[in-house]
Amino acid sequence: MTHFVSIDVELANNNLTSLCQVGIAIFEEDNIIDTWETLVNPEELFSPFNIKIHGITARQTYKAPKKSELSERLTHYLAGQQVVSYGLLDKQVMRRNYPDLEVAHWYDVTTIVRKVWPQFSKGGYSLNKMAEFLGLEQEKHHNALEDAIICGEILCEALYEADTSLTVWK
């Protein structure tokens, strides 16, 4: 039985410490069994470039929890789990902001995608392009929860296509 936690984060600027949104989707086999998302007050300035990408502003996060207030919740969802993300930025952000958080194993879904579908081995495998390739509906690209869900669904499709389990990719 495949059980994993898919995570996506958004940043207020180009600093890995500027966490402004977290989205988590828990998968059991091919089914989402739980989700969680929150805006985060990064206590840092927002870059116009980042706002243009995800649409999150300082005003929206003003009353959101600060990073330090999320440790317990993130530990609940991620500690000891098989965690997946689309690329390694999310892993770097989590390690920078929560260095004591230990996961069982972290998988980069882009690595799996590039091996399962050779036509994407050299490029063209962005999250939204893979969602389109696989016929997965995505309404709000760069919304952390939706991207976490799409990442998990892409992984499920890859595991089905390769007829393997997640642990094969360690």
C-alpha positions in Angstrom: 0.0 0.0 0.0 1.4 3.4 -1.0 1.1 6.1 1.5 2.7 9.5 1.0 2.4 13.2 1.9 2.6 15.7 -1.0 3.7 19.2 -0.1 4.0 22.5 -1.9 5.1 25.9 -0.7 5.0 29.5 -2.0 7.5 32.2 -1.1 7.1 35.9 -0.6 10.5 36.7 -2.2 13.6 34.9 -3.3 14.7 34.0 0.3 14.1 30.4 1.4 12.9 31.8 4.7 10.0 33.8 3.2 7.4 31.1 3.4 4.0 32.5 2.7 1.8 29.5 1.9 1.9 25.8 2.6 -0.3 23.1 1.1 -0.3 19.4 2.0 -2.2 16.5 0.5 -2.1 13.0 2.0 -2.5 10.1 -0.4 -3.4 6.5 0.4 -3.0 4.5 -2.8 -4.5 6.8 -5.5 -6.9 8.6 -3.0 -6.5 11.8 -1.2 -7.4 11.1 2.4 -6.6 14.5 4.0 -5.6 18.0 3.0 -4.3 21.0 4.9 -3.3 24.5 3.8 -2.5 27.8 5.4 -1.2 31.2 4.5 1.9 32.1 6.5 3.0 35.5 7.7 6.6 35.4 6.5 7.5 38.6 8.4 9.5 39.6 5.2 8.8 41.9 2.3 6.9 40.5 -0.7 8.6 40.7 -4.0 6.4 42.0 -6.9 7.7 39.2 -9.0 6.5 36.5 -6.5 3.2 38.3 -6.0 2.7 38.1 -9.8 3.4 34.4 -9.8 1.1 33.3 -6.9 -1.1 36.3 -6.2 -0.4 36.3 -2.4 0.1 39.7 -0.9 1.4 40.9 2.5 -2.1 42.1 3.3 -3.5 38.6 2.9 -0.9 37.1 5.3 -0.9 39.9 7.9 -3.1 37.9 10.3 -1.9 34.5 9.2 0.2 32.3 11.5 3.9 33.0 11.7 6.3 30.3 10.7 7.2 29.4 14.3 3.5 28.8 14.9 3.4 26.0 12.3 6.0 23.6 13.7 3.5 21.4 15.6 1.1 21.1 12.7 3.9 20.4 10.2 5.4 17.8 12.5 1.9 16.2 12.7 1.7 15.9 8.9 5.4 15.3 7.9 7.4 13.6 10.7 8.4 10.1 9.8 6.5 10.2 6.5 7.4 9.6 2.9 7.2 13.1 1.6 7.0 14.1 -2.1 7.4 17.5 -3.8 7.7 18.7 -7.4 11.3 19.6 -7.4 13.5 20.2 -4.4 12.7 23.8 -3.5 10.0 22.7 -1.1 12.5 20.4 0.7 15.1 23.2 0.9 12.4 25.6 2.3 11.3 23.1 5.0 14.9 22.3 6.0 15.8 26.0 6.2 12.7 26.9 8.3 12.2 23.7 10.3 15.7 22.1 10.6 14.5 19.6 13.3 11.7 18.2 11.2 12.6 14.7 10.2 10.8 12.8 7.4 11.3 9.1 6.5 12.3 9.9 2.9 11.9 12.9 0.6 11.1 12.1 -3.1 11.5 14.6 -6.0 8.6 13.8 -8.3 10.3 15.5 -11.3 13.1 12.8 -11.1 10.5 10.1 -11.4 8.6 11.8 -14.2 11.7 12.2 -16.3 12.5 8.5 -15.9 8.9 7.2 -16.5 8.2 9.4 -19.5 11.5 9.6 -21.5 10.1 12.4 -23.8 10.4 14.7 -20.7 13.9 13.6 -19.8 15.5 16.8 -20.9 12.7 19.3 -20.3 9.1 20.3 -20.6 8.1 18.5 -17.3 6.9 21.6 -15.3 4.0 20.9 -13.0 1.3 22.6 -15.2 2.6 21.0 -18.4 2.6 17.5 -16.8 -0.9 18.1 -15.5 -2.0 19.0 -19.0 -0.2 16.0 -20.5 -1.9 13.7 -18.1 -5.3 15.4 -18.4 -5.4 16.5 -14.7 -7.5 19.6 -14.1 -5.7 22.5 -12.5 -7.5 25.7 -11.8 -5.1 27.7 -9.7 -1.5 26.9 -10.6 0.8 28.2 -7.8 -1.8 27.7 -5.1 0.2 25.6 -2.6 -2.7 23.1 -1.9 -3.7 22.7 -5.5 0.0 22.2 -6.6 0.5 19.6 -3.8 -2.6 17.7 -5.0 -1.5 17.8 -8.6 2.0 16.7 -7.6 0.5 13.7 -5.8 -1.7 12.9 -8.7 1.2 13.1 -11.2 3.1 10.7 -8.9 0.2 8.3 -8.8 0.0 8.3 -12.6 3.8 7.7 -12.8 3.7 4.8 -10.4 0.8 3.3 -12.3 2.6 3.8 -15.7 5.9 2.3 -14.4 4.0 -0.5 -12.5 6.1 0.2 -9.4 5.8 1.4 -5.8 7.2 4.6 -4.4 9.9 2.8 -2.4 11.5 1.6 -5.7 12.5 5.2 -6.3 14.6 5.7 -3.2 
